Amino acid sequence: MTTFYTIDRANERIPEVRELLLRLRSQREDLVRLRDRYLELTAGAAAGEAGDDADRRPGERGERTVPDRASGSGAAATDLDDARLVRLRIKGIVDQMGASVARIDGWGITLRDIQAGLIDFPALVNGRQVWLCWRLGEEDVAWWHELDTGFAGRQPLSELR
């Protein structure tokens, strides 16, 4: 069952939503940075493994030397260990983001864009369902749009009939 918001009720929810959206935006930025680091580490590890051919004696096939981590060699193994840690951190952030999104969804609010901090509150006006539209940086809910128009169709609340 859809929960419909009045303008006042939507505005009352803004402080909590703002906090979650700011956190989600920051976590999204962390994810991008960690993804890039993960790709860097896994590419480095792959290059290190390809370079292991140089560790083989002439005539050896299929056997690679095992880098001695204690002696400082084995950059590929270190990169893989670091990549595993980065991957765990990514998973943790994704889990936290999922919990925030579930909380927003549980309030009956639709998250449209994390980076823009854009959300829609379902509302009924004269028996017609519309979206009350808000995004980070705006003080209160001051916009609305039809269900099928999206952000591009935003109109001031003063034009809501």
C-alpha positions as CSV (number, residue, x, y, z in Angstrom):
1,M,0.0,0.0,0.0
2,T,1.4,3.4,-1.0
3,T,2.0,5.9,1.7
4,F,1.0,9.4,0.5
5,Y,2.7,12.5,1.8
6,T,1.3,16.0,2.4
7,I,3.7,18.8,1.8
8,D,4.0,19.4,5.6
9,R,4.7,15.7,6.3
10,A,7.3,15.6,3.5
11,N,9.1,18.6,4.9
12,E,9.1,17.0,8.3
13,R,11.0,14.1,6.8
14,I,13.6,16.2,5.0
15,P,16.2,16.4,7.9
16,E,16.4,12.6,8.2
17,V,16.5,12.2,4.4
18,R,19.1,14.9,4.0
19,E,21.4,13.1,6.4
20,L,21.0,9.8,4.6
21,L,21.5,11.3,1.2
22,L,24.7,13.1,2.3
23,R,26.0,9.9,3.7
24,L,25.0,8.0,0.5
25,R,26.7,10.6,-1.7
26,S,29.9,10.3,0.3
27,Q,29.8,6.5,0.3
28,R,29.2,6.6,-3.5
29,E,32.4,8.7,-3.9
30,D,34.2,6.2,-1.7
31,L,33.0,3.3,-3.8
32,V,34.3,5.0,-7.0
33,R,37.7,5.6,-5.4
34,L,37.8,2.0,-4.0
35,R,36.7,0.5,-7.3
36,D,39.5,2.4,-9.1
37,R,42.0,1.2,-6.5
38,Y,40.8,-2.4,-6.8
39,L,41.2,-2.3,-10.6
40,E,44.7,-0.9,-10.1
41,L,45.6,-3.6,-7.7
42,T,44.2,-6.4,-9.7
43,A,45.8,-5.1,-12.9
44,G,49.1,-4.8,-11.0
45,A,48.8,-8.4,-9.7
46,A,48.0,-9.7,-13.2
47,A,51.0,-7.9,-14.5
48,G,53.1,-9.3,-11.7
49,E,51.9,-12.8,-12.5
50,A,52.8,-12.3,-16.2
51,G,56.2,-11.1,-15.1
52,D,56.8,-14.3,-13.2
53,D,58.0,-15.9,-16.4
54,A,61.3,-14.0,-15.8
55,D,61.6,-16.0,-12.5
56,R,61.8,-19.3,-14.3
57,R,65.0,-21.0,-15.3
58,P,65.5,-21.7,-18.9
59,G,63.7,-24.9,-19.9
60,E,61.2,-24.8,-16.9
61,R,57.6,-25.0,-17.8
62,G,54.5,-24.6,-15.7
63,E,56.2,-24.0,-12.5
64,R,56.6,-20.6,-11.1
65,T,58.8,-19.5,-8.3
66,V,56.9,-18.5,-5.2
67,P,57.9,-15.0,-4.2
68,D,59.4,-14.7,-0.8
69,R,57.2,-12.1,0.9
70,A,59.6,-11.7,3.8
71,S,62.4,-10.6,1.5
72,G,60.2,-7.9,-0.1
73,S,59.6,-9.6,-3.4
74,G,56.1,-10.8,-4.4
75,A,54.5,-7.4,-5.2
76,A,51.8,-9.4,-7.1
77,A,50.9,-11.3,-4.0
78,T,50.8,-8.1,-1.9
79,D,48.6,-6.5,-4.5
80,L,46.2,-9.4,-4.3
81,D,46.1,-9.2,-0.5
82,D,45.4,-5.5,-0.7
83,A,42.8,-6.1,-3.4
84,R,41.0,-8.5,-1.1
85,L,41.0,-5.9,1.7
86,V,39.7,-3.3,-0.8
87,R,37.0,-5.7,-2.0
88,L,35.9,-6.3,1.7
89,R,35.7,-2.5,2.2
90,I,33.6,-2.2,-0.9
91,K,31.3,-4.9,0.3
92,G,30.9,-3.1,3.7
93,I,30.1,0.2,2.0
94,V,27.6,-1.4,-0.3
95,D,25.9,-3.1,2.7
96,Q,25.7,0.3,4.5
97,M,24.3,2.0,1.4
98,G,21.7,-0.8,1.0
99,A,20.6,-0.2,4.6
100,S,20.2,3.5,3.9
101,V,18.3,2.9,0.7
102,A,16.0,0.4,2.5
103,R,15.3,3.0,5.2
104,I,14.3,5.6,2.6
105,D,12.2,3.0,0.7
106,G,10.6,2.0,4.0
107,W,9.4,5.6,4.4
108,G,7.7,5.2,1.0
109,I,10.1,7.7,-0.6
110,T,11.6,7.0,-4.0
111,L,15.3,7.7,-4.4
112,R,16.0,8.9,-7.9
113,D,19.7,9.9,-7.9
114,I,22.2,9.5,-5.2
115,Q,24.7,12.0,-6.6
116,A,22.1,14.8,-7.0
117,G,20.4,13.8,-3.8
118,L,17.1,13.6,-5.7
119,I,14.0,12.0,-4.1
120,D,10.2,11.9,-4.7
121,F,7.4,11.7,-2.2
122,P,4.2,10.2,-3.4
123,A,1.2,12.5,-2.9
124,L,-2.4,12.7,-3.8
125,V,-3.9,16.0,-5.2
126,N,-7.6,16.0,-5.9
127,G,-7.6,12.2,-6.2
128,R,-4.6,12.3,-8.7
129,Q,-1.2,10.8,-7.7
130,V,1.8,13.1,-8.2
131,W,5.3,13.3,-6.9
132,L,6.5,15.9,-4.5
133,C,10.1,16.5,-5.7
134,W,13.1,17.5,-3.5
135,R,16.8,17.4,-3.9
136,L,19.8,18.2,-1.7
137,G,20.5,21.9,-1.5
138,E,16.8,22.8,-1.4
139,E,15.4,24.0,1.9
140,D,11.9,22.5,1.7
141,V,9.8,20.6,-0.8
142,A,8.9,23.3,-3.3
143,W,8.4,21.3,-6.5
144,W,6.1,18.6,-7.9
145,H,5.7,16.6,-11.1
146,E,3.4,14.2,-12.8
147,L,4.2,10.5,-12.4
148,D,5.5,10.2,-16.0
149,T,7.4,13.5,-16.4
150,G,10.3,13.2,-13.9
151,F,12.7,15.9,-12.9
152,A,12.4,17.7,-16.3
153,G,8.7,18.2,-15.6
154,R,9.1,19.8,-12.2
155,Q,6.8,22.6,-11.5
156,P,6.5,24.9,-8.5
157,L,4.0,23.9,-5.8
158,S,2.1,27.1,-6.4
159,E,1.1,25.5,-9.8
160,L,-0.2,22.3,-8.2
161,R,-3.9,22.0,-8.8
